[in-house]
Amino acid sequence: MCRGDRVLNRRIPQIAQLRAFKLFADVPTDRLERFAASCETLTVPRGSMVLEHEDEGEDMFLVHSGRMNAILLSGKGREVALGEISTNQYFGELNALDGGTRSASIYARTEARLTRVPGAAFRELLADQPDMSLKLLKDLAARVRDLTQRSFELTALKLADRLCLFLLRMAVEADVMRDGGVVMGVPTHAEIGARVGANREAVSREMSALSSAGLIETHRQRVVIRDADGLMTIADRIKAT
């Protein structure tokens, strides 16, 4: 974990920190205390590679603050983004369940505070907390649905449509889907390209086209919604195809 990177402030997580995750919200306090004693909370710097694709290891990680990116690299070094993991989300649970190799690389897009959970401790907790097991299954089901939708979009939609949906989702998640709404923390064009299946140059062209059409206004790490109805019309047309 975090090869070549500095890891700061290792300590046992507090119960309140664990209860912030829906997964652990209903675990009895005495049981959660025993579980916490086997874990450690740490801070990783921005850019740290926390997990490497196809590495071995059973640890899973809880994100208390910061943002992590899940990626795969092609043989030619092209980055394919699988998703972003942020506060009160977790990653590495598949390995904690089956002990297989890592399905993706995970790096810290910002400085992040994480709790490392040993796989054995996680499995033991699941075994005696059936409600927690059900929550985990629901989370995994939601991720399968999300990946299914992403696979469909990459296969069936042109880049302009994929980019519109990406921006719409960011605006909706930030609750700014209205004329004049500002989406903050927008990734770079290269990072967006990794998520929508395109290179940086193609994303830049399509962003310029959306700006020229009066739908958005682009700035460094932020996008202003100029025509929310126009973007929604595009989304409705995509759904109808």
C-alpha positions, 0 to 999 in steps of 0.5 A: 500500500502507498508504495514510495509514499509517506503515510501519516498519523496511524491510529485506531479509528473512533467508533463515531468515525465508523458509524458515519458509514451506513455499513456499520451504523447498526452494529452494537457498540461493544462489537464495533469496539472490538472490530475497531481495535483491529483497524487503523486510521491513516492519512495518505498524501495526494497522488499516493497509489493506495492499491495496485491492479492485480496485487494481492491483499485482503485489506479494505479501506474506508474513506473518511475524507478526500477523494480516491480514483479507481482506474485501470491502465491499458497496455499502452498506458492509457488511463481508464477511470472506473469511478470516484470514491469519496467521503463515507464510501469504501473500496477493496471489499471484493478482496476482503470477501474472496482474497482474490487479486485487486480488480483496479488501482486506487490512488488519492486524488486529494489528501485522504484520511482512510481506515484500513480494515483487515479482511479477516476482521471484516469477514468475521463481522459480516458473519455475526451481523446479518443486517450488515451483510444485507447492506453490503449486498445492496451496495454491491447491487447498486455498483453492478447497476452503475457499471451496467449503465456505464458499459451501455453508454460507452458502447451505444452513445457518441462522445457528445452524449456521454459528456452531456450525461457526465456533466448532468450527473455532476450538476445533479449530485451537487444540487446545482442543475439550474440556469446559473448553477456552478459545478465545482471541482470539475476534473481536468479534460484528461480525467474526464476523458478517462471516465467517458472513454475519450482522449483529452483533445476530443473532450476539449472539442466537445466542451467547446461545442457545448459552450458555443451552443450556450449550454455551459460556460467553462472555467478552471475546475468549474462549469456554469450551467447556462441552459439547464432545459437544453441539457435536460432536452439532450438527456431526454433524447438520449433516453429515448434512443 
